[in-house]
């Protein structure tokens, strides 16, 4: 009788262990799938039409421009990518008289470096037509450690200003 119970126990233990392993694997797989789906949804990108979702510096700029009589409308905004607290925006607007000097003063813009220009083009939306190489372009940048960072391109041929903006806490 003792011998029969010894033979049955390893099989019963093996079956229970196998069921537990399958259950744990299912839970782990489900958690991984959930995290992947959640994270892929957090890395958002695309056009932003709702002005309430535009970046704070752009909202302030619109208000300042209106007060100063600088016509920058229409404005197109694109979220290049955003994840948790790390957001990269690109927007374009009319290059009205006084806009570049206003931006230079407001954001502390200086001359952009080659890495700035490369970063600017890396995040440019594919759906926006890129200016041809013969267009006259000027680049400016303002960097801060943990806050608002700007790269600005002024296209004198199309009379548009493009702004790359990165906010990080």
C-alpha positions as CSV (number, residue, x, y, z in Angstrom):
1,X,0.0,0.0,0.0
2,X,2.9,2.3,0.8
3,X,4.4,1.5,-2.5
4,X,1.3,2.5,-4.5
5,X,1.0,5.9,-2.9
6,X,4.7,6.6,-3.6
7,X,4.1,5.8,-7.3
8,X,1.0,8.0,-7.5
9,X,2.5,11.0,-5.8
10,X,5.2,11.9,-8.3
11,X,2.7,11.8,-11.1
12,X,0.2,13.9,-9.1
13,X,3.0,16.4,-8.2
14,X,4.2,16.5,-11.8
15,X,0.7,17.2,-13.1
16,X,0.1,19.9,-10.5
17,X,3.5,21.5,-11.3
18,X,2.8,21.4,-15.0
19,X,-0.6,23.1,-14.5
20,X,0.9,25.7,-12.2
21,X,3.7,26.4,-14.7
22,X,1.2,26.8,-17.6
23,X,-0.9,29.2,-15.4
24,X,2.2,31.3,-14.5
25,X,3.3,31.3,-18.1
26,X,-0.1,32.5,-19.2
27,X,-0.1,35.3,-16.6
28,X,3.4,36.4,-17.6
29,X,2.5,36.4,-21.3
30,X,-0.7,38.4,-20.6
31,X,1.3,40.9,-18.6
32,X,3.9,41.3,-21.3
33,X,1.3,41.7,-24.0
34,X,-0.5,44.3,-21.9
35,X,2.7,46.3,-21.2
36,X,3.6,46.2,-24.9
37,X,0.2,47.4,-25.9
38,X,0.2,50.2,-23.3
39,X,3.7,51.4,-24.1
40,X,3.1,51.4,-27.8
41,X,0.0,53.6,-27.2
42,X,2.0,56.0,-25.0
43,X,4.5,56.7,-27.8
44,X,2.0,58.9,-29.6
45,X,2.7,60.9,-32.7
46,X,0.7,62.7,-35.4
47,X,-1.0,66.0,-36.1
48,X,-2.6,67.9,-33.2
49,X,-5.7,69.8,-34.3
50,X,-7.2,70.6,-30.9
51,X,-5.5,73.7,-29.6
52,X,-6.0,72.7,-26.0
53,X,-3.4,69.9,-26.6
54,X,-0.8,72.3,-28.1
55,X,2.4,72.8,-26.1
56,X,2.4,75.7,-23.5
57,X,5.1,77.7,-25.3
58,X,3.1,77.7,-28.5
59,X,-0.1,78.8,-26.7
60,X,1.9,81.7,-25.1
61,X,3.4,82.6,-28.5
62,X,0.0,82.8,-30.0
63,X,-1.2,85.1,-27.3
64,X,2.0,87.2,-27.5
65,X,1.8,87.4,-31.3
66,X,-1.8,88.6,-31.2
67,X,-1.0,91.2,-28.6
68,X,2.0,92.4,-30.7
69,X,0.1,92.4,-34.0
70,X,2.3,89.6,-35.4
71,X,0.2,87.4,-37.8
72,X,1.5,83.8,-37.5
73,X,-1.7,82.0,-38.4
74,X,-2.3,79.4,-39.8
75,X,-0.3,77.1,-37.4
76,X,0.2,73.4,-38.0
77,X,1.3,71.3,-35.0
78,X,2.7,67.8,-35.1
79,X,3.6,65.6,-32.2
80,X,6.8,63.9,-33.4
81,X,6.7,61.5,-30.4
82,X,5.7,61.6,-26.9
83,X,6.2,59.3,-24.0
84,X,5.2,59.9,-20.4
85,X,7.0,63.2,-19.7
86,X,9.2,63.4,-22.8
87,X,7.4,65.2,-25.7
88,X,8.8,66.4,-29.1
89,X,6.7,68.7,-31.1
90,X,7.2,70.3,-34.5
91,X,5.1,73.2,-35.6
92,X,5.1,75.6,-38.6
93,X,3.6,79.0,-39.0
94,X,3.8,82.2,-41.2
95,X,7.1,84.1,-41.0
96,X,5.6,87.4,-40.3
97,X,7.6,90.6,-39.8
98,X,8.9,90.7,-36.3
99,X,8.3,87.0,-35.5
100,X,12.0,85.9,-35.6
101,X,13.1,88.8,-33.4
102,X,10.3,88.1,-31.0
103,X,11.3,84.4,-30.8
104,X,15.0,85.2,-30.4
105,X,14.2,87.5,-27.5
106,X,11.5,85.3,-25.9
107,X,13.4,82.0,-26.1
108,X,17.0,83.2,-26.1
109,X,17.8,81.8,-29.5
110,X,21.3,81.6,-30.8
111,X,23.0,80.0,-33.7
112,X,22.1,76.3,-34.2
113,X,24.8,73.7,-34.4
114,X,25.1,70.8,-37.0
115,X,23.7,68.3,-34.4
116,X,20.7,70.7,-33.8
117,X,20.0,70.8,-37.5
118,X,20.2,67.0,-37.8
119,X,17.8,66.6,-34.8
120,X,15.4,69.1,-36.4
121,X,15.2,67.1,-39.7
122,X,15.1,63.7,-37.9
123,X,11.7,64.7,-36.3
124,X,10.2,66.5,-39.3
125,X,6.9,64.9,-40.2
126,X,7.0,63.0,-43.4
127,X,3.6,64.3,-44.4
128,X,5.0,67.9,-44.5
129,X,6.8,68.8,-47.7
130,X,10.5,69.4,-47.1
131,X,11.9,72.6,-48.6
132,X,14.2,72.1,-51.5
133,X,17.9,72.6,-51.1
134,X,17.8,75.9,-53.0
135,X,15.5,77.6,-50.5
136,X,17.1,80.1,-48.1
137,X,17.1,78.7,-44.6
138,X,18.3,80.0,-41.3
139,X,18.6,77.9,-38.1
140,X,18.5,79.0,-34.5
141,X,18.5,77.0,-31.2
142,X,18.0,77.4,-27.5
143,X,18.9,74.6,-25.1
144,X,18.1,74.3,-21.4
145,X,19.1,71.4,-19.2
146,X,15.6,70.1,-18.1
147,X,12.9,72.3,-19.6
148,X,11.9,73.9,-22.9
149,X,14.4,73.3,-25.8
150,X,13.9,74.9,-29.2
151,X,15.3,74.5,-32.7
152,X,13.9,77.0,-35.2
153,X,14.3,77.0,-39.0
154,X,13.2,80.1,-41.0
155,X,12.6,79.4,-44.6
156,X,12.9,82.7,-46.4
157,X,11.7,81.2,-49.7
158,X,8.4,79.9,-48.4
159,X,8.0,82.5,-45.7
160,X,7.4,79.8,-43.1
161,X,8.9,79.3,-39.6
162,X,9.4,75.7,-38.3
163,X,9.9,75.1,-34.6
164,X,11.2,71.9,-33.1
165,X,10.3,71.8,-29.4
166,X,11.3,69.3,-26.7
167,X,10.0,69.5,-23.2
168,X,11.5,67.3,-20.5
169,X,11.1,67.7,-16.7
